């Protein structure tokens, strides 16, 4: 998928899912290099852009109670969640996987 189309798809998913305005603003203001890393990460994962958008929204809800993370930190954490599954053939929804990891492991500096 072309970079601009992927970016627009991510923003549209966040808007459709009624993401918090701050999250939409953060994504809209991502620098080009981080945007490329996000799109590559989504493309290389077994999850759709909608799954990633839902996980970002879950992260935003978690941040209200815990602490703020950069989009880069969120991407890296989600990659760790996926890698932690060890290529399981029965994938949990990404949001469920994230919720499990946040509950079990939290976020360390």
C-alpha positions as CSV (number, residue, x, y, z in Angstrom):
1,X,0.0,0.0,0.0
2,X,1.3,3.5,-0.9
3,X,2.5,5.6,2.1
4,X,-0.1,8.3,1.7
5,X,-2.9,5.8,1.2
6,X,-1.8,3.9,4.3
7,X,-1.6,7.1,6.3
8,X,-5.0,8.1,5.2
9,X,-6.4,4.7,6.0
10,X,-5.0,4.8,9.5
11,X,-6.4,8.3,10.1
12,X,-9.8,7.2,8.7
13,X,-9.9,4.1,10.9
14,X,-9.2,6.3,14.0
15,X,-11.9,8.7,13.0
16,X,-14.4,5.9,12.3
17,X,-13.6,4.3,15.7
18,X,-14.1,7.7,17.4
19,X,-10.5,7.9,18.7
20,X,-9.7,10.6,21.2
21,X,-8.9,13.9,19.3
22,X,-5.4,14.0,20.9
23,X,-4.6,10.6,19.4
24,X,-5.8,11.7,16.0
25,X,-3.7,14.9,16.3
26,X,-0.6,12.9,17.3
27,X,-1.0,10.6,14.3
28,X,-1.6,13.5,11.9
29,X,1.6,15.2,13.2
30,X,3.8,12.2,12.9
31,X,7.1,12.9,11.1
32,X,7.8,11.1,7.9
33,X,10.4,8.7,9.2
34,X,8.1,7.5,12.0
35,X,5.2,7.3,9.6
36,X,7.2,5.0,7.4
37,X,8.1,2.8,10.3
38,X,4.4,2.6,11.4
39,X,3.3,1.6,7.9
40,X,6.1,-1.0,7.5
41,X,5.3,-2.4,10.9
42,X,1.5,-2.7,10.1
43,X,2.3,-4.3,6.7
44,X,4.7,-6.8,8.2
45,X,2.3,-7.9,10.9
46,X,-0.6,-10.3,10.7
47,X,-3.0,-7.5,11.8
48,X,-5.0,-5.0,9.7
49,X,-4.7,-1.3,9.9
50,X,-8.1,-1.4,11.7
51,X,-6.7,-3.7,14.4
52,X,-3.8,-1.3,14.9
53,X,-6.1,1.7,15.1
54,X,-8.2,-0.2,17.8
55,X,-5.1,-1.0,19.7
56,X,-4.0,2.7,19.6
57,X,-7.3,3.7,21.0
58,X,-7.0,1.1,23.8
59,X,-3.5,2.6,24.6
60,X,-5.1,6.1,24.7
61,X,-7.7,4.9,27.2
62,X,-4.9,3.2,29.3
63,X,-2.8,6.4,29.3
64,X,-5.6,8.3,31.0
65,X,-5.1,6.1,34.1
66,X,-1.4,5.4,33.8
67,X,1.2,7.5,31.8
68,X,1.6,8.9,28.3
69,X,3.7,7.1,25.7
70,X,4.9,8.4,22.4
71,X,3.6,6.8,19.2
72,X,7.0,5.3,18.7
73,X,6.9,3.7,22.1
74,X,3.3,2.4,21.4
75,X,4.5,0.9,18.1
76,X,7.4,-0.8,19.7
77,X,5.3,-2.2,22.6
78,X,2.7,-3.6,20.1
79,X,5.5,-5.3,18.2
80,X,6.7,-6.9,21.4
81,X,3.1,-8.1,22.1
82,X,2.9,-9.7,18.6
83,X,6.4,-11.2,18.9
84,X,5.5,-12.6,22.3
85,X,2.9,-14.7,20.7
86,X,5.6,-16.6,19.0
87,X,3.8,-16.9,15.7
88,X,0.8,-18.6,17.2
89,X,-1.7,-19.8,14.5
90,X,-4.7,-18.6,16.5
91,X,-4.2,-14.9,16.8
92,X,-6.0,-12.9,19.5
93,X,-7.4,-9.6,18.4
94,X,-4.5,-7.1,18.7
95,X,-6.5,-5.0,21.3
96,X,-7.0,-8.1,23.4
97,X,-3.4,-9.0,23.2
98,X,-2.4,-5.5,24.2
99,X,-4.8,-5.5,27.1
100,X,-3.4,-8.8,28.3
101,X,0.2,-7.5,28.1
102,X,-0.6,-4.2,29.8
103,X,-2.3,-6.1,32.6
104,X,0.4,-8.7,33.0
105,X,3.5,-6.7,32.3
106,X,2.7,-3.0,32.4
107,X,5.1,-0.7,30.7
108,X,8.7,-0.3,31.8
109,X,11.0,2.6,31.0
